[in-house]
Amino acid sequence: MTVTIDQVDVIVIGSGFAGLSAAIEAAERGCSVIVLEKMMAFGGNSAISDGGIAAPGIDYQTAAGVKDSPELMYEDLLKAGEGLNYPELARIVAENAEDAFLWARDKLGVKYFKRVDIFGGHSVPRCYTPETISGLSLIKAQVDLLRKLEVPLFQGAYLKTLLQNEDKRVSAVRIIDDYRFNKHGIGTEKIIHARRAVVVASGGFGSDIAFRQAQDPRLDSSVQSTNKLFATAEVIKECMRIGANPVQLSRIQLGPWASPDEKGYGTGPLFADYVVYPYGIMIDPATGSRFVNELCDRRKLAEAVLVRKHPVIGIADSIAVDMAGWDLSRSLKKGVVKTFQNFKELAEGYGIDMKALNQAICKYNDDVREGFDREYQKQIMPEAGPILKAPFYAMRMWPKVHYTMGGLQIDKQARVINRDMHPIEGLYAAGEVTGGIHGASRLGSCAITECLVFGRIAGRSAATNQSI
Ligand SMILES: Cc1cc2nc3c(=O)[nH]c(=O)nc-3n(C[C@H](O)[C@H](O)[C@H](O)COP(=O)(O)OP(=O)(O)OC[C@H]3O[C@@H](n4cnc5c(N)ncnc54)[C@H](O)[C@@H]3O)c2cc1C
């Protein structure tokens, strides 16, 4: 759809969770709003995510007897972030997480499984998964609400330049309309004026190989990513051109649960995250031994795998698979997850020394029975049991670039901060394009929480921006 509007109150760049949340809040406050999305589909990486969201204090936790609080979630965020998190921003995420989840479930109507899961680095189960196991259900609900609010959403509309007025307030954008990704020279330049503000919610840069490699030289084109190809850094660079301060750009998260036997995010993470980490073990095929606490945060897990210089094997038994209750048929069909009738078959399948594997499993099983992991101090879940019952399930695991913790510096009102530590008038940001909230490592399911919390804050701030 060609962009026919040349002036609104609030312009939102990007149609993922953060951008759509901002647009809803601004529109509900009576502003005229448009959303500009460069691709020919809405939803960004949000749409291909699992949609998992973390929050303390939800009724599913109460039903499962889990005690949690915003303070505990905040402490977990800081622990995984190794204290590099901007504490005031991390606190806002933890304190508004419950409200964000209830907004998605009760106001927008997304259906979640009535269960609560734990991912590495969370000290208690606090993660909820939509029944579709996809972020698309929330994207669809947000788009539906925006249509009801009569907010125009444009596809093929690429933000090229942020324009400032004589007071240095961001007051307009130059876009390429009818843009087509990776096709040069197509589209028409247009200028759209923002009476109140521009919100950038353009996501992370996991697929921008040159930019990510400049931050972390190890992440060249040989390292796969779970992100879609459009996850690039042009909006961060444009904000930097007008003085925005980028923070912690080299903090790039690798997803340790990925499989080298399929492209992109794939199907394997469901098995790894929900079954292997809480109820199974990871084995280095070169030694036949465990090598890490499988429930530690993603950064530690990915580093522990990378130093081995070859994929590792995640293993769980059929009791764990049945108890976790996820449908693994897609992984099994693709051959990403394989089944074995006994440990000998499994050891042969991955070239593992049988004696060493047997020893590792027996030791782990003893520890599970005792309720304490002597080797790596993994939290033994109350429902976890020893690895005993065939068929045994296993998967090769090798990290892929997944999430960029660094990005634009923002303050508590989601204002973009410049290199002199002052807000850039008229410019707000939310979601993965921002940096500093998660510090060294983002906990699973906390990106979506953060997108909703800060997307909504950005929308409210933009709507009430008194600069006009
Ligand atoms: C496969 C996968 C699974 C995940 N699962 C989870 C999960 O279960 N739980 C969780 O918490 N996190 C998960 N994450 C992370 C999380 O989904 C993302 O961090 C989050 O969705 C990012 O949302 P966003 O709104 O910031 O950006 P996005 O959803 O990526 O949206 C940004 C949008 O901006 C557009 N854009 C970019 N540049 C421009 C431009 N120049 N002009 C116009 N538009 C532009 C992009 O095309 C894109 O549509 C997952 C990530 C991936 C890749």
The ligand as an SDF file (V2000), in Angstrom:
LIG
                    3D

 53 58  0  0  0  0  0  0  0  0999 V2000
   13.2600  -17.4130   16.0550 C   0  0  0  0  0  0  0  0  0  0  0  0
   13.1590  -16.5340   17.2640 C   0  0  0  0  0  0  0  0  0  0  0  0
   12.4460  -16.9760   18.3770 C   0  0  0  0  0  0  0  0  0  0  0  0
   12.3260  -16.1410   19.4880 C   0  0  0  0  0  0  0  0  0  0  0  0
   11.5570  -16.5540   20.5480 N   0  0  0  0  0  0  0  0  0  0  0  0
   11.4080  -15.7110   21.5980 C   0  0  0  0  0  0  0  0  0  0  0  0
   10.5420  -16.0540   22.6740 C   0  0  0  0  0  0  0  0  0  0  0  0
    9.8470  -17.0740   22.6570 O   0  0  0  0  0  0  0  0  0  0  0  0
   10.4710  -15.1970   23.7370 N   0  0  0  0  0  0  0  0  0  0  0  0
   11.1860  -14.0280   23.7790 C   0  0  0  0  0  0  0  0  0  0  0  0
   11.0870  -13.2870   24.7570 O   0  0  0  0  0  0  0  0  0  0  0  0
   11.9750  -13.6740   22.7530 N   0  0  0  0  0  0  0  0  0  0  0  0
   12.0830  -14.4690   21.6680 C   0  0  0  0  0  0  0  0  0  0  0  0
   12.8600  -14.0730   20.6290 N   0  0  0  0  0  0  0  0  0  0  0  0
   13.3730  -12.6910   20.6180 C   0  0  0  0  0  0  0  0  0  0  0  0
   12.2140  -11.7370   20.3360 C   0  0  0  0  0  0  0  0  0  0  0  0
   11.2700  -12.3690   19.5080 O   0  0  0  0  0  0  0  0  0  0  0  0
   12.6790  -10.4530   19.6660 C   0  0  0  0  0  0  0  0  0  0  0  0
   13.7030   -9.8620   20.4240 O   0  0  0  0  0  0  0  0  0  0  0  0
   11.5250   -9.4600   19.5700 C   0  0  0  0  0  0  0  0  0  0  0  0
   10.4040  -10.0520   18.9540 O   0  0  0  0  0  0  0  0  0  0  0  0
   11.9580   -8.2170   18.7980 C   0  0  0  0  0  0  0  0  0  0  0  0
   10.8370   -7.3970   18.6340 O   0  0  0  0  0  0  0  0  0  0  0  0
   11.0020   -5.9440   18.0440 P   0  0  0  0  0  0  0  0  0  0  0  0
    9.6450   -5.3790   17.9650 O   0  0  0  0  0  0  0  0  0  0  0  0
   12.0350   -5.2060   18.7950 O   0  0  0  0  0  0  0  0  0  0  0  0
   11.6260   -6.2020   16.5860 O   0  0  0  0  0  0  0  0  0  0  0  0
   11.0540   -7.0560   15.3670 P   0  0  0  0  0  0  0  0  0  0  0  0
    9.9600   -7.9550   15.7690 O   0  0  0  0  0  0  0  0  0  0  0  0
   12.2260   -7.6860   14.6890 O   0  0  0  0  0  0  0  0  0  0  0  0
   10.4310   -5.9490   14.4260 O   0  0  0  0  0  0  0  0  0  0  0  0
   11.2230   -4.9470   13.8540 C   0  0  0  0  0  0  0  0  0  0  0  0
   10.6040   -4.5540   12.5310 C   0  0  0  0  0  0  0  0  0  0  0  0
   11.2230   -3.3490   12.0680 O   0  0  0  0  0  0  0  0  0  0  0  0
   11.3490   -3.4190   10.6690 C   0  0  0  0  0  0  0  0  0  0  0  0
   12.4120   -2.5140   10.2220 N   0  0  0  0  0  0  0  0  0  0  0  0
   13.7400   -2.6200   10.4220 C   0  0  0  0  0  0  0  0  0  0  0  0
   14.3880   -1.6190    9.8030 N   0  0  0  0  0  0  0  0  0  0  0  0
   13.4430   -0.8470    9.2090 C   0  0  0  0  0  0  0  0  0  0  0  0
   13.4810    0.3240    8.3890 C   0  0  0  0  0  0  0  0  0  0  0  0
   14.6520    0.8610    8.0080 N   0  0  0  0  0  0  0  0  0  0  0  0
   12.3190    0.8680    7.9690 N   0  0  0  0  0  0  0  0  0  0  0  0
   11.1160    0.3030    8.2870 C   0  0  0  0  0  0  0  0  0  0  0  0
   11.0280   -0.8420    9.0220 N   0  0  0  0  0  0  0  0  0  0  0  0
   12.1780   -1.4050    9.4840 C   0  0  0  0  0  0  0  0  0  0  0  0
   11.7270   -4.8880   10.4450 C   0  0  0  0  0  0  0  0  0  0  0  0
   11.4850   -5.2660    9.1010 O   0  0  0  0  0  0  0  0  0  0  0  0
   10.8300   -5.6020   11.4480 C   0  0  0  0  0  0  0  0  0  0  0  0
    9.6040   -5.9820   10.8940 O   0  0  0  0  0  0  0  0  0  0  0  0
   12.9680  -14.8710   19.4930 C   0  0  0  0  0  0  0  0  0  0  0  0
   13.6870  -14.4440   18.3820 C   0  0  0  0  0  0  0  0  0  0  0  0
   13.7740  -15.2570   17.2710 C   0  0  0  0  0  0  0  0  0  0  0  0
   14.5430  -14.7760   16.0710 C   0  0  0  0  0  0  0  0  0  0  0  0
  1  2  1  0
  2  3  1  0
  2 52  2  0
  3  4  2  0
  4  5  1  0
  4 50  1  0
  5  6  2  0
  6  7  1  0
  6 13  1  0
  7  8  2  0
  7  9  1  0
  9 10  1  0
 10 11  2  0
 10 12  1  0
 12 13  2  0
 13 14  1  0
 14 15  1  0
 14 50  1  0
 15 16  1  0
 16 17  1  0
 16 18  1  0
 18 19  1  0
 18 20  1  0
 20 21  1  0
 20 22  1  0
 22 23  1  0
 23 24  1  0
 24 25  2  0
 24 26  1  0
 24 27  1  0
 27 28  1  0
 28 29  2  0
 28 30  1  0
 28 31  1  0
 31 32  1  0
 32 33  1  0
 33 34  1  0
 33 48  1  0
 34 35  1  0
 35 36  1  0
 35 46  1  0
 36 37  1  0
 36 45  1  0
 37 38  2  0
 38 39  1  0
 39 40  1  0
 39 45  2  0
 40 41  1  0
 40 42  2  0
 42 43  1  0
 43 44  2  0
 44 45  1  0
 46 47  1  0
 46 48  1  0
 48 49  1  0
 50 51  2  0
 51 52  1  0
 52 53  1  0
M  END
$$$$
